[in-house]
Structure formats: structure tokens, C-alpha cells
């Protein structure tokens, strides 16, 4: 497995201020629209193979926690940047180091959290209706639970796909 060397948030901040590093946010547009490090260029992992990345500076890739960056280090390494790093701990470590982010409270919350809210709500509604109306409503909870298991097995979530096309999740113009 290929890995990227890491850079800590304070060192990255210094290099960004000097102009010797380029920060690449590999999260999806909705995540980037909600909260981002100022100056980070959005190049979603889902499209990174089709986008050029200039390599005249050190390139630092980041996601929310660093896990997505580490899991895809081989893909990121294939971008052939002479000096490439992963931000250790991602956006969360950046914030923990007391460094500022740009936050847009009007942007949608992360899709994963929306799935958790939707699935949890459907399961709870099914159980409440099963108690108050008819025991057959427990089938709603079973259907959602089974769907989540199926999504985990095949790696694609129907609820996430449905929520992803909702109007509030459409980001028309990425920033950064």
C-alpha cells in the first residue's frame, strides 16, 4: 500500500503563508461548501483522476479526518507531484490546532449525517406507528435496517443517492 508523508497543521499553515504549498481538499463539493480551510482548492476524490494538479509547489491533500486521504494515498500519489503530503488529521486536526476555517451555516450538512438522520427517523417512525397504529408498521423499520445492511455490503447507499440529488444538496459553484 502506498502512503503519503504527513504534514502537521502548524507547519502547513506556515508553508501556505509563505506560498510554498498548495492545499487540495479532496472532499465532495457539499462538504467543502459547508466548511473549508481558506485558500484550499477543491478537487473532489471522485473527479481527481480527470483534473490536473499543478506541482510547482508542495501539494498537501486533505479531507475531514485524514482517513479518506490515507485510504486513497495511491490515487493521490499517482498525480505525480514531486512533493506531496497528507494533512495529518485533516480538517479536524487543523481546527484542533486553533487554526481558522471558513464556515457556511447555510450550506447543507454532510451527506453521511443526512443519511443517519433520515434512516434513524424512518426507523423511529416505523416503531412508533407499530405501537400506536398497527404492528405491521414494524416492517418500515425492518426495511430501512435491511437497506442499511445491504448498502454496507455493496458499498452504495440508496438513501445517500436520493438525498444527494435533493435541491438543498446541489452546490452550483465550488469555492476555493
SVG drawing of the C-alpha trace seen along z (x, -y; Angstrom):
<svg xmlns="http://www.w3.org/2000/svg" viewBox="-54 -34 64 41">
<polyline fill="none" stroke="black" stroke-width="0.4" points="0.0,0.0 1.3,-3.4 1.3,-6.1 1.9,-9.9 4.2,-11.6 2.2,-13.7 2.5,-17.4 1.1,-18.8 -1.4,-21.7 1.0,-24.4 3.8,-23.5 1.2,-23.6 -0.1,-27.0 3.4,-28.4 4.0,-26.9 0.7,-28.3 1.6,-31.7 5.0,-31.6 3.3,-30.5 5.4,-27.3 2.4,-24.9 -0.9,-24.3 -3.7,-22.8 -6.1,-20.4 -9.4,-19.5 -10.4,-16.0 -13.9,-16.1 -17.0,-16.4 -18.4,-19.9 -21.2,-19.9 -18.6,-19.2 -16.3,-21.9 -19.2,-24.4 -20.1,-23.8 -16.6,-24.2 -13.2,-24.7 -9.7,-25.9 -9.3,-29.3 -7.4,-29.0 -7.9,-25.3 -8.5,-24.2 -11.4,-21.8 -10.5,-18.7 -13.0,-16.0 -11.7,-12.5 -14.5,-11.4 -13.1,-13.5 -9.4,-13.7 -8.3,-11.4 -9.7,-13.9 -8.2,-17.1 -4.6,-18.4 -2.8,-19.4 0.0,-22.0 3.2,-20.8 5.3,-23.9 4.8,-23.9 4.4,-21.2 0.9,-19.7 -0.9,-18.9 -4.1,-16.8 -6.7,-16.8 -10.2,-15.5 -12.1,-15.8 -10.2,-13.4 -7.3,-12.2 -8.8,-8.7 -10.0,-9.3 -6.7,-10.8 -4.8,-7.9 -7.1,-5.3 -6.6,-6.9 -2.9,-7.6 -2.1,-5.5 -4.5,-7.5 -3.1,-10.8 0.4,-9.6 -0.4,-8.8 -1.0,-12.6 2.9,-12.6 3.5,-15.7 7.2,-15.9 6.5,-17.0 3.2,-15.6 1.8,-15.3 -1.3,-14.5 -2.5,-16.8 -2.2,-14.8 -5.7,-14.5 -7.3,-16.5 -9.6,-19.4 -10.4,-18.3 -6.7,-18.5 -6.5,-21.9 -9.3,-23.1 -7.9,-21.4 -4.7,-23.3 -6.7,-26.5 -6.4,-27.4 -9.3,-29.2 -11.8,-27.7 -14.5,-29.3 -17.9,-28.0 -21.1,-28.5 -24.0,-27.6 -26.4,-27.9 -24.7,-25.1 -26.1,-21.6 -24.8,-19.3 -22.6,-16.3 -24.5,-13.7 -23.5,-10.9 -25.1,-12.8 -28.2,-13.4 -28.4,-9.6 -28.1,-9.0 -30.9,-11.5 -33.2,-10.1 -32.6,-6.4 -33.0,-7.0 -36.2,-9.0 -37.7,-6.3 -36.9,-3.6 -38.3,-5.6 -41.4,-6.5 -41.9,-2.8 -41.6,-1.8 -44.0,-4.5 -46.6,-3.7 -46.2,0.1 -47.1,-0.7 -49.8,-3.3 -51.5,-2.2 -50.6,1.3 -47.8,3.8 -47.4,4.1 -45.6,0.7 -42.5,2.5 -41.9,3.6 -40.8,0.0 -38.1,0.2 -37.1,3.7 -36.9,2.4 -34.7,-0.6 -32.4,1.6 -32.1,4.2 -31.4,1.4 -28.6,0.1 -27.1,3.6 -27.4,4.1 -25.8,0.7 -22.9,1.6 -22.3,4.9 -22.5,3.5 -20.9,0.1 -23.7,-2.0 -26.5,-3.6 -29.9,-4.3 -30.8,-6.9 -27.5,-8.7 -28.1,-8.7 -31.6,-10.0 -30.5,-12.7 -27.6,-13.6 -30.0,-14.8 -32.2,-16.8 -32.1,-20.6 -30.6,-21.6 -27.5,-19.4 -26.8,-21.0 -23.7,-23.1 -23.5,-25.2 -20.2,-26.9 -17.4,-25.5 -15.2,-28.0 -11.5,-27.9"/>
</svg>
